[in-house]
Amino acid sequence: MLNYEYPPLGGGGSNACKYLLEEFAEKGLAVDLVTSSQSSTLETDKIGDTVNIYRLPVNKKSIHYWTQREIMTYSLKANRFIKKLMKENDYDLCHAFFGIPCGAIAYLFRNKIPYIVSLRGSDVPGFNKRFSLQYVFLAPIIKRVWNSAGAVIANSKGLRELALKSSPDQEIGVIRNGIDISEFKPHFETQDTLRVLCVSRLIERKGIRFLIEAIGMLKKDRVELILVGEGNCEGELKELAKDLEVSDRVVFKGYVGHDRISDIYKESDLFVLPSLNEGMSNALLEAMASGLPVIVTDTGGTTELLDGNGVLVPMGDSGAIAEAVCGFVDDLETRQRMGGASRKIAERMGWGAVGEEYIKSYESVLSGG
């Protein structure tokens, strides 16, 4: 398995990889993951008896933001390391998280080992405005990687539809992210202040500025926003909160370790994901498993997770977010009803079922399907 990011590096694709490997370890699948670390030396780890994790040294500066140099460093080192592993082991299949760079690396070994590609978001042309120029140059490579793969799998129907715009004839399946419902549990508690939570990278694509602007429109002191995450927009978002005179009601928690994040969900009343583009948000699934009603934008796989458990708002519309949040302030009954619906949806999306779907995909590729 190839994934250039793995906890603590990265975001949703990183955590999804970890949960999937834990499922595979329980099932006794033998997997070698080739990933990255912030270290200057090779680090190794294990999950159970059958899953090995190799963290290649790329000297990363940020746990979330990747530079072109870091991507190239990982790609070159992974290429060399895979050659070494293939001399020592007989592999049946390669699973590449992200079409670029991992799918491209797997493509180089296509004559020796079949591979599948998991599409996660920014590796799909058109997903991230920041990569508009790169998409122009990478599009032919991406299509070649997809066409040569034994299977291409998106993590939401929305991402699949976006990918098909680049390659209309490509066969693309969908396997959604899962959620550990034993780790994230509801904890209903009444309080005077409505605590609004957003767990996200603080980058432009996540639309956090519109959420802070919405808080500025709500002059009630009974609404507090908790932001969990880091990113290159953190400084300007803090300035925005200051300019709107809501610094006392917008709490920047920064990075929170995965072992502590469930407590923050339990202490919250409402989850908002104002993304301008999204694949299938792990944070949204965590919030739902924690029994929170949600406010989301119509992007990626978010609408696939709405069924009586939240409110859909337009992208980039601070006023719509403010109106939606305001509707929850004095309505405890609706919060509890929608929160219960969120939990029921999450209970149908355990990682065990996701692992089984991937195993079926592996078996299909290996049998010539």
C-alpha positions as CSV (number, residue, x, y, z in Angstrom):
1,M,0.0,0.0,0.0
2,L,1.2,3.5,-0.9
3,N,0.1,6.6,0.9
4,Y,2.4,9.6,1.1
5,E,0.7,10.8,4.3
6,Y,-0.2,8.8,7.4
7,P,-1.0,10.0,11.0
8,P,0.2,12.4,12.3
9,L,0.8,13.6,8.7
10,G,-2.1,14.6,6.5
11,G,-5.9,14.7,7.0
12,G,-8.8,12.6,5.9
13,G,-6.9,10.3,3.5
14,S,-4.3,9.7,6.2
15,N,-6.8,8.7,8.9
16,A,-8.8,6.6,6.4
17,C,-5.7,4.6,5.6
18,K,-5.0,4.0,9.3
19,Y,-8.5,2.7,10.0
20,L,-8.4,0.5,6.9
21,L,-5.1,-1.0,7.9
22,E,-6.4,-1.8,11.4
23,E,-9.3,-3.7,9.7
24,F,-6.8,-5.6,7.5
25,A,-4.7,-6.5,10.5
26,E,-7.7,-8.0,12.3
27,K,-8.4,-10.0,9.2
28,G,-4.8,-11.2,9.0
29,L,-4.0,-9.6,5.6
30,A,-0.3,-9.1,5.0
31,V,0.3,-5.5,4.1
32,D,3.4,-3.3,3.8
33,L,2.6,0.4,3.8
34,V,5.2,2.8,2.3
35,T,4.5,6.3,3.7
36,S,6.4,9.4,5.0
37,S,7.7,10.9,8.2
38,Q,9.1,14.1,9.5
39,S,12.2,12.3,10.6
40,S,15.6,12.2,8.9
41,T,15.8,8.4,9.2
42,L,13.6,5.5,8.2
43,E,11.0,4.6,10.8
44,T,9.1,1.3,11.1
45,D,6.0,0.3,12.9
46,K,3.5,-2.5,13.0
47,I,-0.3,-3.0,13.4
48,G,-0.9,-6.5,14.7
49,D,1.3,-9.3,13.3
50,T,0.7,-8.7,9.6
51,V,0.8,-5.0,8.8
52,N,4.2,-3.3,8.5
53,I,4.5,0.5,8.2
54,Y,7.6,2.0,6.6
55,R,7.9,5.8,7.2
56,L,10.4,7.2,4.7
57,P,12.3,10.3,5.8
58,V,11.2,13.4,3.8
59,N,12.1,16.0,6.4
60,K,8.5,17.5,6.3
61,K,8.1,21.0,7.8
62,S,4.3,20.9,8.2
63,I,2.1,18.0,9.1
64,H,-0.6,19.2,6.7
65,Y,0.9,21.3,3.9
66,W,3.0,19.5,1.2
67,T,5.6,21.3,-0.9
68,Q,6.5,20.2,-4.4
69,R,10.0,19.2,-3.1
70,E,8.5,17.0,-0.4
71,I,6.2,15.3,-2.9
72,M,9.2,14.6,-5.2
73,T,11.4,13.4,-2.3
74,Y,8.7,10.9,-1.2
75,S,8.2,9.7,-4.8
76,L,11.9,9.1,-5.4
77,K,12.5,7.4,-2.1
78,A,9.4,5.3,-2.4
79,N,10.4,4.1,-5.9
80,R,13.8,2.9,-4.5
81,F,12.3,1.4,-1.4
82,I,9.6,-0.5,-3.3
83,K,12.3,-2.1,-5.5
84,K,14.0,-3.3,-2.3
85,L,10.8,-4.7,-0.8
86,M,9.9,-6.5,-4.1
87,K,13.2,-8.3,-3.9
88,E,12.3,-9.5,-0.4
89,N,8.6,-10.3,-0.8
90,D,6.1,-11.6,-3.3
91,Y,3.2,-9.2,-3.6
92,D,-0.2,-9.9,-5.1
93,L,-1.4,-6.3,-5.4
94,C,-0.6,-2.6,-4.8
95,H,-3.2,-0.3,-3.4
96,A,-2.3,3.4,-4.0
97,F,-4.0,6.1,-2.0
98,F,-4.3,9.2,-4.2
99,G,-3.7,9.0,-8.0
100,I,-0.9,11.5,-7.6
101,P,1.8,10.8,-6.5
102,C,1.1,7.3,-5.3
103,G,-0.9,6.0,-8.3
104,A,1.9,7.3,-10.6
105,I,4.5,5.4,-8.5
106,A,2.4,2.2,-8.7
107,Y,2.1,2.7,-12.5
108,L,5.9,2.4,-12.8
109,F,5.6,-1.2,-11.5
110,R,2.5,-2.1,-13.5
111,N,4.3,-4.9,-15.4
112,K,5.2,-6.6,-12.1
113,I,2.2,-6.1,-9.9
114,P,-1.4,-5.0,-10.6
115,Y,-2.6,-2.0,-8.7
116,I,-5.8,-0.1,-7.7
117,V,-6.1,3.6,-7.1
118,S,-8.2,5.3,-4.4
119,L,-9.3,8.8,-5.4
120,R,-9.4,11.1,-2.4
121,G,-10.0,14.6,-3.6
122,S,-7.1,16.9,-4.7
123,D,-5.7,14.1,-6.9
124,V,-8.8,14.6,-9.2
125,P,-8.5,17.4,-11.8
126,G,-10.8,20.3,-10.9
127,F,-11.1,19.6,-7.2
128,N,-8.7,22.2,-5.8
129,K,-8.4,25.7,-7.4
130,R,-4.9,26.0,-5.9
131,F,-3.7,23.2,-8.3
132,S,-5.3,24.5,-11.5
133,L,-2.0,24.9,-13.3
134,Q,-0.7,21.5,-12.1
135,Y,-3.9,19.8,-13.3
136,V,-3.2,21.0,-16.9
137,F,0.2,19.4,-16.9
138,L,-0.7,16.3,-14.9
139,A,-4.0,15.4,-16.6
140,P,-2.5,13.1,-19.3
141,I,-0.5,11.3,-16.6
142,I,-3.5,11.0,-14.4
143,K,-5.6,9.5,-17.2
144,R,-2.8,7.0,-18.0
145,V,-2.6,6.0,-14.3
146,W,-6.3,5.4,-14.1
147,N,-6.5,3.6,-17.4
148,S,-3.8,1.1,-16.4
149,A,-5.2,0.4,-13.0
150,G,-7.0,-2.8,-12.1
151,A,-9.6,-0.6,-10.4
152,V,-10.2,3.1,-9.7
153,I,-12.3,3.8,-6.6
154,A,-13.6,7.2,-5.5
155,N,-14.7,7.9,-1.9
156,S,-18.0,9.5,-2.8
157,K,-20.4,9.7,-5.8
158,G,-19.6,13.4,-6.1
159,L,-15.9,12.8,-6.5
160,R,-16.6,10.0,-9.0
161,E,-18.7,12.4,-11.1
162,L,-15.9,15.0,-11.0
163,A,-13.3,12.4,-12.1
164,L,-15.5,11.3,-15.0
165,K,-15.4,14.8,-16.4
166,S,-11.6,14.2,-17.0
167,S,-12.0,10.6,-18.3
168,P,-15.7,9.9,-19.3
169,D,-15.0,6.3,-20.3
170,Q,-13.2,5.4,-17.2
171,E,-14.9,2.8,-15.0
172,I,-14.9,4.2,-11.4
173,G,-16.3,2.5,-8.4
174,V,-17.4,4.1,-5.1
175,I,-16.4,3.0,-1.6
176,R,-17.2,5.6,1.0
177,N,-15.1,6.3,4.1
178,G,-16.1,4.6,7.3
179,I,-16.3,5.6,10.9
180,D,-15.4,3.9,14.2
181,I,-18.7,4.1,16.0
182,S,-17.1,2.7,19.2
183,E,-14.6,5.6,19.4
184,F,-17.1,8.4,18.7
185,K,-20.3,8.3,20.7
186,P,-23.1,10.8,21.5
187,H,-23.1,12.8,24.7
188,F,-26.1,15.1,24.9
189,E,-25.8,18.0,27.3
190,T,-27.9,21.2,27.7
191,Q,-26.0,24.5,28.1
192,D,-26.6,28.2,27.7
193,T,-24.1,28.7,24.9
194,L,-24.4,26.9,21.6
195,R,-21.0,25.5,20.9
196,V,-20.4,25.2,17.1
197,L,-17.5,23.0,16.1
198,C,-15.5,22.8,12.9
199,V,-12.7,20.2,12.5
200,S,-10.7,21.1,9.4
201,R,-7.5,22.2,7.9
202,L,-7.3,26.0,8.0
203,I,-6.9,26.4,4.2
204,E,-8.8,28.4,1.7
205,R,-10.6,25.4,0.2
206,K,-12.3,24.6,3.5
207,G,-14.2,27.9,3.5
208,I,-13.6,28.7,7.2
209,R,-13.7,32.5,6.6
210,F,-17.4,32.2,5.7
211,L,-18.1,30.4,9.0
212,I,-16.3,33.1,11.0
213,E,-18.2,35.8,9.1
214,A,-21.4,34.0,10.0
215,I,-20.5,34.1,13.7
216,G,-19.9,37.9,13.2
217,M,-23.5,38.2,11.9
218,L,-24.8,36.5,15.0
219,K,-24.7,39.2,17.6
220,K,-25.8,36.8,20.3
221,D,-23.1,36.0,22.9
222,R,-24.6,32.6,23.3
223,V,-22.9,31.2,20.2
224,E,-19.3,30.1,20.3
225,L,-17.2,28.7,17.5
226,I,-14.5,26.1,18.1
227,L,-12.0,25.6,15.3
228,V,-9.8,22.5,15.5
229,G,-6.9,22.3,13.0
230,E,-3.9,24.0,11.5
231,G,-3.1,25.5,8.1
232,N,-1.6,28.4,6.1
233,C,-4.7,30.5,6.6
234,E,-4.6,30.5,10.4
235,G,-3.1,34.0,10.7
236,E,-5.6,35.7,8.4
237,L,-8.5,33.9,10.0
238,K,-7.5,35.2,13.4
239,E,-7.2,38.7,11.9
240,L,-10.7,38.3,10.4
241,A,-12.1,37.3,13.8
242,K,-10.4,40.3,15.4
243,D,-11.8,42.7,12.7
244,L,-15.3,41.3,13.2
245,E,-14.9,41.7,17.0
246,V,-15.6,38.0,17.6
247,S,-12.2,36.9,18.9
248,D,-13.8,36.2,22.3
249,R,-16.3,33.8,20.6
250,V,-13.9,32.1,18.1
251,V,-11.6,29.6,19.7
252,F,-8.6,28.4,17.7
253,K,-7.6,25.0,19.2
254,G,-4.9,24.3,16.8
255,Y,-3.8,20.7,16.2
256,V,-5.5,18.2,18.5
257,G,-4.3,14.6,18.7
258,H,-6.6,11.8,17.6
259,D,-6.7,10.4,21.1
260,R,-8.3,13.6,22.4
261,I,-10.6,14.6,19.5
262,S,-13.6,12.6,20.5
263,D,-13.9,14.6,23.8
264,I,-14.2,17.8,21.7
265,Y,-17.1,16.4,19.7
266,K,-18.8,15.4,23.0
267,E,-18.5,19.0,24.3
268,S,-20.1,20.5,21.1
269,D,-23.7,21.0,20.1
270,L,-23.4,21.5,16.3
271,F,-20.9,20.7,13.5
272,V,-20.4,23.0,10.5
273,L,-18.4,22.0,7.4
274,P,-18.3,25.1,5.1
275,S,-16.1,23.5,2.4
276,L,-15.8,24.9,-1.1
277,N,-14.8,21.4,-2.2
278,E,-14.7,18.0,-0.4
279,G,-14.4,14.3,-1.1
280,M,-15.8,12.4,1.8
281,S,-15.0,14.2,5.1
282,N,-13.8,12.0,7.9
283,A,-14.5,14.9,10.3
284,L,-18.1,15.0,9.2
285,L,-18.5,11.3,9.8
286,E,-16.9,11.6,13.3
287,A,-19.3,14.4,14.1
288,M,-22.3,12.3,13.0
289,A,-21.1,9.3,15.0
290,S,-20.9,11.7,18.0
291,G,-24.5,12.5,17.6
292,L,-24.2,16.1,16.3
293,P,-26.6,17.8,13.9
294,V,-24.6,19.2,10.9
295,I,-24.6,22.2,8.6
296,V,-22.8,21.4,5.3
297,T,-22.3,22.8,1.8
298,D,-23.4,21.0,-1.3
299,T,-20.0,19.6,-2.3
300,G,-18.4,16.2,-2.8
301,G,-20.0,13.5,-0.7
302,T,-21.6,15.7,1.9
303,T,-25.1,15.5,0.5
304,E,-24.9,11.7,0.5
305,L,-24.7,11.9,4.3
306,L,-27.8,14.1,4.8
307,D,-31.0,12.4,5.7
308,G,-32.9,14.3,8.4
309,N,-29.8,15.1,10.3
310,G,-28.8,18.6,9.2
311,V,-29.1,21.6,6.9
312,L,-27.6,22.1,3.5
313,V,-26.3,25.6,2.7
314,P,-24.8,27.2,-0.5
315,M,-21.0,27.4,-0.7
316,G,-19.4,30.7,0.2
317,D,-22.6,32.1,1.7
318,S,-22.0,33.5,5.2
319,G,-25.5,34.7,5.6
320,A,-27.0,31.2,4.9
321,I,-24.6,29.7,7.5
322,A,-25.6,32.3,10.0
323,E,-29.3,31.7,9.4
324,A,-28.8,27.9,9.8
325,V,-26.8,28.2,13.0
326,C,-29.4,30.7,14.4
327,G,-32.1,28.1,13.9
328,F,-30.4,25.7,16.4
329,V,-29.7,28.2,19.2
330,D,-33.0,27.8,21.1
331,D,-34.2,24.6,19.5
332,L,-32.9,21.7,21.7
333,E,-35.6,19.3,20.4
334,T,-34.4,19.7,16.8
335,R,-30.7,19.4,17.9
336,Q,-31.4,16.1,19.6
337,R,-33.6,14.8,16.8
338,M,-31.1,15.6,14.1
339,G,-28.2,14.4,16.3
340,G,-29.9,11.1,16.7
341,A,-30.4,10.8,13.0
342,S,-26.7,11.5,12.4
343,R,-25.8,8.7,14.8
344,K,-28.1,6.2,13.0
345,I,-26.5,7.0,9.6
346,A,-23.0,6.6,11.1
347,E,-23.9,3.2,12.5
348,R,-24.4,1.9,9.0
349,M,-20.9,3.0,8.0
350,G,-18.5,1.0,10.1
351,W,-14.9,0.4,8.9
352,G,-15.5,-3.3,8.9
353,A,-17.9,-3.0,6.0
354,V,-15.5,-0.7,4.1
355,G,-12.6,-3.2,4.6
356,E,-14.8,-5.9,3.1
357,E,-15.6,-3.8,0.1
358,Y,-11.9,-3.2,-0.6
359,I,-11.1,-6.9,-0.2
360,K,-13.8,-7.7,-2.8
361,S,-12.2,-5.2,-5.1
362,Y,-8.8,-6.8,-4.6
363,E,-10.2,-10.2,-5.3
364,S,-11.9,-9.0,-8.4
365,V,-8.7,-7.4,-9.8
366,L,-6.7,-10.6,-9.1
367,S,-9.3,-12.8,-10.8
368,G,-9.2,-10.6,-13.9
369,G,-12.4,-8.7,-13.1
